[in-house]
């Protein structure tokens, strides 16, 4: 019985590894935080999240994943990773693979990576972007500083606390 269960878990783990290694990196990032409904989370959740984290730290991201993040200025999406140490580890891999911390989205509005992270209130990502050379003096398309953007977002969304982002930006 024990051997059969071990074989079943091994096959499931291998199939997860294969699936995750073929997914876009941002889907694997989301999977690394995924929670199942109980009672399934207590059975499948830890192994599922562990495999996703292993793939993120050994296989991903691929060049197309980084190119897409640069094109969309979407590094702020990494902010879903709640574990700061793990987020830093994943972020470093993205930087090594070519993440441009000063990239602007290839859209009409063209926000920078930092602007996007400030706007959605991701202090961990703001900290990592700044630590890896993001230009804190970059302006929004309407000429506001990052501090002014954070202050404006705080006024618009008083239920969110932008104080950590403001401290990182020198307020």
C-alpha positions as a Markdown table, in Angstrom:
| # | Residue | x | y | z |
|---|---|---|---|---|
| 1 | Unk | 0.0 | 0.0 | 0.0 |
| 2 | Unk | 2.8 | 2.4 | 1.0 |
| 3 | Unk | 4.7 | 1.7 | -2.2 |
| 4 | Unk | 1.6 | 2.3 | -4.4 |
| 5 | Unk | 0.9 | 5.6 | -2.7 |
| 6 | Unk | 4.6 | 6.7 | -3.1 |
| 7 | Unk | 4.4 | 5.7 | -6.8 |
| 8 | Unk | 1.2 | 7.7 | -7.2 |
| 9 | Unk | 2.6 | 10.8 | -5.5 |
| 10 | Unk | 5.8 | 10.5 | -7.6 |
| 11 | Unk | 3.8 | 10.3 | -10.9 |
| 12 | Unk | 1.6 | 13.3 | -9.8 |
| 13 | Unk | 4.7 | 15.3 | -8.8 |
| 14 | Unk | 6.5 | 14.5 | -12.1 |
| 15 | Unk | 3.4 | 15.4 | -14.1 |
| 16 | Unk | 3.1 | 18.7 | -12.2 |
| 17 | Unk | 6.8 | 19.4 | -12.8 |
| 18 | Unk | 6.3 | 18.8 | -16.5 |
| 19 | Unk | 3.2 | 21.0 | -16.7 |
| 20 | Unk | 4.7 | 23.8 | -14.7 |
| 21 | Unk | 7.9 | 23.8 | -16.8 |
| 22 | Unk | 5.8 | 24.3 | -20.0 |
| 23 | Unk | 3.5 | 27.1 | -18.6 |
| 24 | Unk | 4.2 | 30.8 | -18.8 |
| 25 | Unk | 6.2 | 31.8 | -15.8 |
| 26 | Unk | 3.6 | 34.1 | -14.4 |
| 27 | Unk | 1.1 | 31.3 | -14.2 |
| 28 | Unk | 3.6 | 29.3 | -12.2 |
| 29 | Unk | 4.1 | 32.3 | -9.9 |
| 30 | Unk | 0.3 | 32.2 | -9.3 |
| 31 | Unk | 0.4 | 28.5 | -8.8 |
| 32 | Unk | 3.1 | 28.8 | -6.2 |
| 33 | Unk | 0.6 | 30.7 | -4.1 |
| 34 | Unk | -2.5 | 28.7 | -5.0 |
| 35 | Unk | -4.8 | 27.4 | -2.3 |
| 36 | Unk | -7.2 | 24.5 | -2.8 |
| 37 | Unk | -10.6 | 24.3 | -1.0 |
| 38 | Unk | -10.4 | 22.2 | 2.1 |
| 39 | Unk | -9.9 | 19.3 | 2.6 |
| 40 | Unk | -7.9 | 19.2 | -0.7 |
| 41 | Unk | -5.5 | 21.9 | 0.3 |
| 42 | Unk | -4.2 | 19.9 | 3.3 |
| 43 | Unk | -3.6 | 16.9 | 1.0 |
| 44 | Unk | -2.5 | 18.4 | -2.3 |
| 45 | Unk | -1.7 | 22.0 | -1.6 |
| 46 | Unk | 1.8 | 21.8 | 0.0 |
| 47 | Unk | 3.1 | 19.5 | -2.7 |
| 48 | Unk | 1.5 | 21.5 | -5.5 |
| 49 | Unk | 3.0 | 24.8 | -4.2 |
| 50 | Unk | 6.4 | 23.1 | -3.5 |
| 51 | Unk | 6.7 | 21.8 | -7.1 |
| 52 | Unk | 5.7 | 25.3 | -8.5 |
| 53 | Unk | 8.4 | 26.9 | -6.3 |
| 54 | Unk | 11.0 | 24.4 | -7.4 |
| 55 | Unk | 10.3 | 25.0 | -11.1 |
| 56 | Unk | 10.4 | 28.8 | -10.5 |
| 57 | Unk | 13.9 | 28.5 | -8.9 |
| 58 | Unk | 15.4 | 25.9 | -11.3 |
| 59 | Unk | 13.7 | 26.2 | -14.7 |
| 60 | Unk | 11.9 | 29.5 | -15.2 |
| 61 | Unk | 11.7 | 32.2 | -16.4 |
| 62 | Unk | 12.5 | 31.6 | -20.0 |
| 63 | Unk | 13.5 | 34.5 | -22.4 |
| 64 | Unk | 10.0 | 34.9 | -23.8 |
| 65 | Unk | 8.6 | 35.2 | -20.2 |
| 66 | Unk | 11.0 | 38.0 | -19.4 |
| 67 | Unk | 10.4 | 39.7 | -22.8 |
| 68 | Unk | 6.7 | 39.7 | -22.1 |
| 69 | Unk | 7.2 | 41.2 | -18.6 |
| 70 | Unk | 9.4 | 43.9 | -20.1 |
| 71 | Unk | 6.9 | 44.6 | -22.9 |
| 72 | Unk | 4.0 | 44.9 | -20.4 |
| 73 | Unk | 6.0 | 46.4 | -17.5 |
| 74 | Unk | 4.3 | 43.8 | -15.4 |
| 75 | Unk | 7.0 | 42.8 | -12.9 |
| 76 | Unk | 4.5 | 44.1 | -10.2 |
| 77 | Unk | 2.6 | 40.8 | -10.8 |
| 78 | Unk | 5.5 | 39.0 | -8.9 |
| 79 | Unk | 4.0 | 40.8 | -5.8 |
| 80 | Unk | 1.6 | 38.0 | -5.4 |
| 81 | Unk | 4.5 | 36.0 | -3.8 |
| 82 | Unk | 3.9 | 36.6 | -0.1 |
| 83 | Unk | 7.2 | 35.2 | 1.1 |
| 84 | Unk | 9.7 | 38.0 | 0.8 |
| 85 | Unk | 12.7 | 35.7 | 0.7 |
| 86 | Unk | 11.3 | 33.6 | -2.0 |
| 87 | Unk | 10.1 | 36.8 | -3.9 |
| 88 | Unk | 13.7 | 38.1 | -3.8 |
| 89 | Unk | 15.1 | 34.8 | -5.1 |
| 90 | Unk | 12.6 | 34.7 | -8.0 |
| 91 | Unk | 13.2 | 38.4 | -8.8 |
| 92 | Unk | 17.0 | 37.8 | -8.9 |
| 93 | Unk | 16.4 | 35.0 | -11.4 |
| 94 | Unk | 14.3 | 37.4 | -13.6 |
| 95 | Unk | 17.0 | 40.1 | -13.4 |
| 96 | Unk | 19.6 | 37.5 | -14.4 |
| 97 | Unk | 17.5 | 36.4 | -17.3 |
| 98 | Unk | 17.1 | 40.0 | -18.6 |
| 99 | Unk | 14.4 | 41.8 | -16.7 |
| 100 | Unk | 14.8 | 45.5 | -17.5 |
| 101 | Unk | 13.9 | 47.3 | -14.3 |
| 102 | Unk | 13.5 | 50.5 | -16.2 |
| 103 | Unk | 11.4 | 49.0 | -19.1 |
| 104 | Unk | 8.2 | 50.8 | -20.1 |
| 105 | Unk | 5.1 | 49.1 | -21.3 |
| 106 | Unk | 4.7 | 49.1 | -25.0 |
| 107 | Unk | 1.3 | 50.7 | -24.9 |
| 108 | Unk | 0.0 | 54.2 | -25.5 |
| 109 | Unk | 0.4 | 55.2 | -21.8 |
| 110 | Unk | 3.8 | 53.5 | -21.4 |
| 111 | Unk | 4.1 | 53.0 | -17.6 |
| 112 | Unk | 7.5 | 52.0 | -16.3 |
| 113 | Unk | 8.0 | 48.8 | -14.1 |
| 114 | Unk | 8.3 | 51.1 | -11.1 |
| 115 | Unk | 5.2 | 53.1 | -11.9 |
| 116 | Unk | 3.2 | 49.9 | -12.3 |
| 117 | Unk | 4.4 | 48.6 | -8.9 |
| 118 | Unk | 3.7 | 51.9 | -7.2 |
| 119 | Unk | 0.2 | 52.2 | -8.7 |
| 120 | Unk | -0.8 | 48.7 | -7.5 |
| 121 | Unk | 0.8 | 49.2 | -4.1 |
| 122 | Unk | 3.5 | 46.4 | -4.2 |
| 123 | Unk | 6.1 | 47.6 | -1.7 |
| 124 | Unk | 8.2 | 44.4 | -2.0 |
| 125 | Unk | 8.4 | 44.8 | -5.8 |
| 126 | Unk | 9.2 | 48.6 | -5.5 |
| 127 | Unk | 12.0 | 47.7 | -3.1 |
| 128 | Unk | 13.4 | 45.1 | -5.4 |
| 129 | Unk | 13.2 | 47.3 | -8.5 |
| 130 | Unk | 14.9 | 50.1 | -6.7 |
| 131 | Unk | 17.6 | 47.8 | -5.3 |
| 132 | Unk | 18.3 | 46.5 | -8.8 |
| 133 | Unk | 18.7 | 50.0 | -10.4 |
| 134 | Unk | 15.2 | 51.2 | -11.3 |
| 135 | Unk | 15.2 | 54.9 | -11.9 |
| 136 | Unk | 13.3 | 56.5 | -8.9 |
| 137 | Unk | 13.2 | 59.8 | -10.8 |
| 138 | Unk | 11.1 | 58.5 | -13.6 |
| 139 | Unk | 7.9 | 60.5 | -14.3 |
| 140 | Unk | 4.5 | 59.2 | -15.2 |
| 141 | Unk | 3.1 | 60.0 | -18.7 |
| 142 | Unk | 1.4 | 63.1 | -17.2 |
| 143 | Unk | 4.6 | 64.3 | -15.5 |
| 144 | Unk | 4.1 | 63.2 | -11.9 |
| 145 | Unk | 6.9 | 61.8 | -9.8 |
| 146 | Unk | 6.6 | 58.3 | -8.3 |
| 147 | Unk | 6.0 | 59.9 | -4.8 |
| 148 | Unk | 3.2 | 62.0 | -6.3 |
| 149 | Unk | 1.7 | 58.9 | -7.9 |
| 150 | Unk | 1.7 | 57.0 | -4.6 |
| 151 | Unk | 0.1 | 60.0 | -2.8 |
| 152 | Unk | -2.6 | 60.3 | -5.5 |
| 153 | Unk | -3.3 | 56.5 | -5.3 |
| 154 | Unk | -3.5 | 56.8 | -1.5 |
| 155 | Unk | -6.1 | 59.6 | -1.9 |
| 156 | Unk | -8.1 | 57.6 | -4.4 |
| 157 | Unk | -7.9 | 54.4 | -2.3 |
| 158 | Unk | -7.9 | 55.4 | 1.3 |
| 159 | Unk | -8.6 | 51.8 | 2.3 |
| 160 | Unk | -5.1 | 50.8 | 1.0 |
| 161 | Unk | -2.0 | 51.8 | 2.9 |
| 162 | Unk | 0.7 | 53.2 | 0.6 |
| 163 | Unk | 2.9 | 54.3 | 3.5 |
| 164 | Unk | 5.5 | 51.5 | 2.8 |
| 165 | Unk | 5.7 | 52.5 | -0.8 |
| 166 | Unk | 6.1 | 56.2 | 0.2 |
| 167 | Unk | 8.9 | 55.4 | 2.6 |
| 168 | Unk | 10.7 | 53.4 | -0.1 |
| 169 | Unk | 10.3 | 56.4 | -2.5 |
| 170 | Unk | 11.8 | 58.8 | 0.1 |
| 171 | Unk | 8.8 | 60.3 | 1.8 |
